[in-house]
Amino acid sequence: MPFLFALVAAPATVSANQARFAGNVGTVIGSVSLGAEKYFTVNMGDGSTARDAALVTNYFRKFGLQVSISPDSKILFAHGTYGQAGAAANTGFVRVQLNGQQFTRTTRPETFPPAIANRILATTIYDGPSMRPHNMYASVSSLGILVAPAGGYTPANIATYYDYTPIYSAGFKGTGRKVAIISCGTALTADISKYESVNGIPSNLPTIVKVDGGSTTQDLEPTLDIEREIGTANAVKVTLYVVPLDCTFSHFSDGIAKVEADNVTMHLDSFNISYGATEDFYDATGSDALLTSQHADLVDLQAANCWPFVSLQSVM
């Protein structure tokens, strides 16, 4: 699909968030194909209306991008190519290396016509490095089934130690509760089924939602997260949001945005994240816009009573 270079009468304006662009971080090691697939989101500014979202959507569509609007008009989901995204934001892309990591960044701050820039809080056009998973002790057998370390605690053990038993006896096992989990790579469903069988838990496999194309590569991190959720509250409904395996800050931000958008109709109770990076790392890699995007979505989730990072007991 060809992309367009639009000429506007008014001067381009840097959005308020992109004014914090950290500069040309990293050592350039390569170029980025303008025809390569690119996903990104756009967080609308505070007080934006559905009309504002439609205006910004039409702007991006002029460059050949496919754009959809979240039910609350707070987030735009865009899909196209790097060439189209770069043309819309008046920037380019390069591959860089920094502190042992390789990633894609923009070549200059994103700029938009004033009427567009004034309505945008942040975008995830800047890819950034990869999120880091929480390390856990586990191994995989030749059959792909997770093997707990010797002497590992069972769900029953944990229920005893944390005194969940009276809660269970009162009939609270997560019925009607909904939890979202975001991951880089999908879960090992065979392992979850084995975990349920070994521990006497009713079958309760997650619903899978792919974000930015998702991934079919199975990973231990989301598998462990799901098992810990259903091990604590076996009736809870888990939705797993799977972003691409490279787990860039941009993809991960898009995953959080998708959870926020879905929460408008799903009314989730909590949101489990097992990946992260320090604020200093965001700043050092020029990824401030991505941190702003994530923060805005998490604030909206909390305001809607979907609690990120909370303990598993919250689903009871």
C-alpha positions in Angstrom: 0.0 0.0 0.0 1.6 3.4 -1.0 2.0 6.0 1.7 1.4 9.7 1.2 3.5 12.7 2.2 1.0 15.4 3.2 1.7 19.1 2.9 -0.1 21.4 5.4 -0.3 25.1 5.4 0.3 25.5 9.2 3.7 24.7 10.6 4.3 21.3 12.2 4.2 21.1 16.0 5.9 18.7 18.4 3.3 17.2 20.8 3.7 18.0 24.4 4.9 14.6 25.3 7.4 14.3 22.4 9.1 17.5 23.5 10.9 15.2 26.0 12.5 13.2 23.2 15.9 12.1 24.5 17.9 12.6 21.3 19.8 10.3 19.1 20.5 7.6 21.7 22.6 4.5 20.8 25.0 3.7 18.0 23.3 3.3 14.6 23.8 -0.2 13.3 21.3 -0.4 10.4 18.3 0.9 8.6 14.6 -0.1 8.9 12.6 -1.2 5.9 9.9 1.3 5.2 7.7 -1.5 4.0 8.0 -3.5 7.2 4.8 -4.0 9.3 4.3 -1.4 12.0 1.7 -1.3 14.8 1.3 1.6 17.2 -1.3 3.3 19.4 -2.2 7.0 20.0 -3.3 8.2 23.4 -5.6 11.1 23.1 -5.1 14.1 25.4 -7.1 14.8 28.5 -10.6 16.0 27.8 -10.6 14.7 24.2 -14.0 13.9 22.7 -15.1 11.3 20.2 -15.0 14.1 17.6 -11.3 14.8 18.5 -10.6 11.0 18.1 -12.2 11.0 14.7 -10.2 14.0 13.6 -6.9 12.4 14.6 -8.0 9.1 13.1 -8.7 10.8 9.7 -5.3 12.4 9.8 -3.5 9.1 10.2 -5.7 7.4 7.6 -4.5 9.9 5.0 -1.1 8.2 5.1 -2.6 4.8 4.3 -2.7 3.6 7.9 -5.6 1.4 9.2 -6.9 3.0 12.4 -9.6 1.9 14.9 -10.9 3.8 17.9 -11.4 2.4 21.4 -15.0 2.4 22.8 -14.1 5.3 25.1 -12.4 7.3 22.3 -9.2 7.5 24.4 -7.0 5.3 22.3 -6.4 4.9 18.6 -5.0 1.6 17.3 -3.0 2.0 14.1 -1.6 -0.6 11.7 0.5 -0.2 8.5 4.1 0.2 7.6 7.1 2.0 9.0 7.0 4.3 6.0 3.4 5.3 6.6 4.0 5.8 10.4 7.1 7.9 9.7 5.4 10.0 7.1 2.5 10.7 9.5 4.9 11.7 12.3 7.5 13.4 10.1 10.3 11.2 11.3 12.4 8.2 10.2 13.6 5.0 11.9 17.0 3.4 12.5 18.3 0.3 14.3 20.6 1.1 17.2 22.7 -0.6 19.8 22.8 0.6 23.4 24.2 -1.2 26.5 24.1 -4.5 24.7 20.6 -4.2 23.4 19.5 -3.6 19.8 16.3 -1.8 19.0 14.5 0.5 16.6 14.1 4.2 17.4 13.0 7.3 15.6 15.5 9.6 14.0 13.9 12.8 15.4 10.9 13.9 17.5 7.5 13.1 16.1 5.8 16.3 14.8 2.2 16.8 13.6 0.1 19.7 12.4 -0.9 21.9 15.4 -4.6 20.7 15.3 -3.4 17.1 15.6 -0.5 17.6 18.1 -2.8 19.5 20.5 -5.0 16.5 20.7 -2.3 13.8 21.3 -0.9 12.9 24.6 1.5 10.2 23.4 2.1 7.6 20.7 4.0 4.3 20.6 5.6 5.0 17.2 9.0 4.8 18.9 9.7 1.1 19.3 12.3 1.1 22.2 14.1 -1.9 23.7 12.6 -5.0 25.2 10.7 -5.4 28.4 12.3 -7.7 31.0 10.4 -10.7 32.4 10.4 -11.6 36.1 12.7 -14.5 36.5 11.3 -17.6 38.1 12.7 -21.0 38.9 11.3 -23.7 36.6 12.4 -26.2 34.0 10.7 -27.8 31.1 10.6 -31.5 30.4 11.1 -33.1 27.0 7.3 -33.1 26.7 7.0 -29.4 27.3 5.4 -29.8 30.7 6.6 -27.4 33.5 8.3 -29.2 36.3 8.2 -27.5 39.7 11.4 -27.5 41.8 11.6 -30.3 44.3 9.6 -29.4 47.4 7.6 -26.7 45.6 4.4 -25.5 47.3 1.0 -26.7 46.0 -2.1 -24.5 45.8 -3.4 -26.2 48.9 -0.1 -25.4 50.8 -0.3 -21.8 49.8 -4.0 -21.6 50.8 -3.0 -23.0 54.3 -0.1 -20.7 54.8 -2.0 -17.5 53.8 -5.2 -18.7 55.5 -7.4 -18.7 52.4 -9.3 -21.8 53.7 -12.0 -19.7 55.5 -12.5 -17.7 52.3 -12.9 -20.9 50.3 -15.3 -22.3 52.9 -17.5 -19.2 52.5 -17.8 -20.0 48.8 -15.4 -17.4 47.3 -13.3 -19.0 44.6 -13.2 -16.3 42.0 -16.6 -16.9 40.5 -17.6 -13.9 38.3 -14.2 -12.3 38.6 -12.1 -11.4 35.5 -8.3 -11.0 35.3 -6.2 -9.8 32.4 -2.6 -10.9 32.0 -0.2 -9.4 29.5 2.7 -11.5 28.1 5.4 -11.7 25.5 4.7 -15.2 24.1 1.7 -17.4 24.7 1.0 -19.9 27.5 1.7 -23.7 27.4 -1.9 -24.9 27.6 -0.8 -28.5 28.0 1.1 -27.5 31.1 -1.9 -25.6 32.5 -4.1 -28.7 32.0 -1.5 -30.9 33.7 -1.2 -28.4 36.6 -5.0 -28.5 37.0 -5.1 -32.3 36.9 -2.3 -32.8 39.4 -3.8 -30.3 41.9 -7.5 -31.2 41.5 -8.4 -27.9 39.9 -11.4 -27.8 37.4 -10.4 -27.1 33.8 -10.1 -23.4 33.3 -8.0 -22.4 30.2 -7.5 -18.7 29.4 -9.0 -16.7 26.6 -6.2 -15.6 24.2 -6.2 -12.1 22.7 -3.4 -11.3 20.2 -2.0 -7.7 20.2 0.0 -6.3 17.4 -0.1 -9.7 15.7 0.7 -11.6 18.9 2.9 -14.7 19.1 2.4 -18.4 18.9 5.6 -19.2 20.7 4.9 -20.7 24.1 6.6 -19.3 27.1 6.9 -20.1 30.8 6.2 -16.7 32.2 2.5 -16.4 31.2 2.0 -20.1 32.0 3.2 -19.5 35.6 1.1 -16.4 35.9 -2.1 -18.2 34.8 -1.4 -21.2 37.1 -0.9 -18.9 40.1 -4.2 -17.2 39.3 -6.3 -20.3 39.0 -4.3 -22.0 41.8 -5.5 -19.2 44.1 -9.0 -18.7 42.7 -9.9 -21.6 40.4 -13.1 -20.1 39.1 -11.6 -16.8 37.9 -11.8 -16.0 34.2 -8.4 -15.2 32.7 -7.8 -13.3 29.5 -4.2 -13.5 28.2 -3.1 -10.6 26.0 -0.2 -11.8 23.9 2.2 -9.3 22.3 5.0 -10.2 19.8 7.9 -12.2 21.3 10.4 -9.3 20.8 8.5 -7.6 23.7 9.4 -4.1 22.7 8.3 -1.2 24.9 6.0 -0.2 22.0 4.3 -3.6 21.7 4.0 -3.9 25.5 2.4 -0.4 25.7 0.0 -1.4 22.9 -0.9 -4.5 25.0 -1.8 -2.3 28.0 -3.8 0.0 25.7 -5.8 -3.0 24.5 -6.6 -4.1 28.0 -7.8 -0.5 28.8 -9.9 -0.5 25.7 -11.5 -3.9 26.4 -12.1 -3.0 30.0 -14.8 -0.5 28.9 -17.1 -3.5 28.1 -15.4 -6.4 29.9 -15.2 -4.7 33.4 -12.1 -6.5 34.5 -11.3 -6.8 38.2 -7.5 -6.9 38.1 -4.5 -6.8 35.7 -1.4 -8.9 36.1 1.9 -7.7 34.7 5.2 -9.7 35.2 7.5 -7.6 32.9 9.1 -4.3 33.5 11.9 -1.8 33.3 13.1 1.1 35.4 12.1 4.7 34.7 15.8 5.5 34.2 16.0 2.9 31.5 13.0 4.4 29.6 14.7 7.8 29.8 18.1 6.5 28.8 16.7 4.8 25.7 14.6 7.8 24.6 11.4 5.9 25.4 9.6 8.6 27.6 6.6 8.7 25.3 6.1 4.9 25.8 6.2 5.4 29.6 3.7 8.2 29.3 1.4 6.0 27.2 1.5 3.1 29.7 0.9 5.4 32.7 -2.2 7.0 31.1 -3.7 3.6 30.4 -2.9 2.2 33.9 -4.5 5.3 35.5 -7.6 4.8 33.4 -7.8 1.1 34.4 -7.4 2.0 38.1 -10.1 4.7 37.8 -12.4 2.0 36.4 -11.7 -0.3 39.4 -9.4 -2.6 37.4 -6.4 -2.8 39.7 -3.0 -3.4 38.1 -0.2 -5.2 40.0 -2.5 -6.2 42.9 -2.3 -9.4 44.9 -4.0 -12.5 43.7 -6.5 -12.3 46.6 -8.2 -9.4 44.8 -10.0 -11.9 42.5 -11.8 -13.6 45.3 
